[in-house]
Amino acid sequence: MNRIRTTVALGLVLSAGLVTGCSGGAEPDAKPSGGETEKVTESASAAPKTPVFQGKPVPGLAAKPAWSLTRDEAGSCAGTASVKDSSRNDICTVGDALILTGNINGKAGGSTFTARLLDAETGKLRKKFDFPLPAESSGSTSSSAVTLAQVSEWRDGSPALLIRNRVDTPASGLKKASTQTVLTMYAPSGEKLGSSSFDEDTHMSTPVRNGYLVDAGSAGGSTFIPIGDGETVTSEASHVDLQGTVGSGLGYYSQLDISYQPSADWLTAKDVRTGNKAWNSKDLTPPAAIAKLVTSDKATSARLMPFRGDKTLLEWSSYGDSEAVMTLIDVKSGRRLAEGPAIDTNGTIDDDGLAISPDGKTAVVQYGKGAVAWNTETGKELWRQAEDEVTIMPGDLPGNGVLYAHLDGVGAALGADDKKLLASEIEEMPQFTTNGYAAIHTSEGLFVFATQPV
């Protein structure tokens, strides 16, 4: 069975009906689909008020917000498209934009769900989506949402916004009532990337990854349905296989190749799209520290973990041992790009963590009994968690010299190169955009800060 590594940030937003307004500068001539209608209005400032940030200063962020919104103006954020969980809507950043959602009560007693893409630097509106809620759904907090705003990624791995909209058409004359589900993806700029419609309320909770609906069975076999143009792809990969997918596009998954003579847990990497074998760790050369432990009775074990693009992390150990060595490889060929530090694994996956700098040159991993930071070009270890230190769970490494992490579950800021404690007990951890801004969503409102070096 594959070992699974997940990063969770979940949330869905309630709403429903047809899209009646979609404002912003992107695609003014876009054609509606599945009951969607669009009209373009001028962009407007999103921050007419300036609530006061009550939290402690956060290292690596400017002293004052670049802009802010009151709690009522900000509303909620969005969910994640890659899992079925619909319990939270706390993802506020998508690429170089902020995504905010909420319900607006109308004069006639009805309400409208809104989703707004705001420029991270200025707070100005890029695009706005309005969805009238059916009367029975107004004010509802049930999990049977009829419109969802979720953060996802497009086929090239770039950040994207997904809108799922269930369109209910009542019976009329000889026509019986009908339902369609419309899924539309947008770039952070507001540009429409693709849209697809489906009968009934199917795919309101189907995971979406890299621009595809992922319909996977637990026993085996998966179907990838493109949102917008493209061909449906069938794969032999199971639901379990796909949770360990790495690489760009549909990616690669790994399966254990267990040996008893000698004892080994070799790894076979396969292309999700074709099912073809890419490489087997049996044919790769392990790090020297692991190779010297290989005997006629005991060979190696390997674990594959995500990194970025078509680079992935491959952890090597001698079969049955907890001591391991990290390497960075090309996922398509298995070719080693860098050999990293040794780690002591604990055999579980519940406390896994990974943070990568924007340039990809620094990584902080938590794949065992302590966090380790290293340079992914040279393999040089920067620091590691000591045995007498609390558990460091890496969160974000935005390139300002700070690692934002949780220390035994409590938010903190550490020096990225030396793990020096810069601040602890951070109540609301910042979420980072791709263009150097950080959002903090509190009970007072939404505050967006420019990042700065420490």
Disulfide bonds with the S-S distance in Angstrom:
Cys77-Cys92 1.97
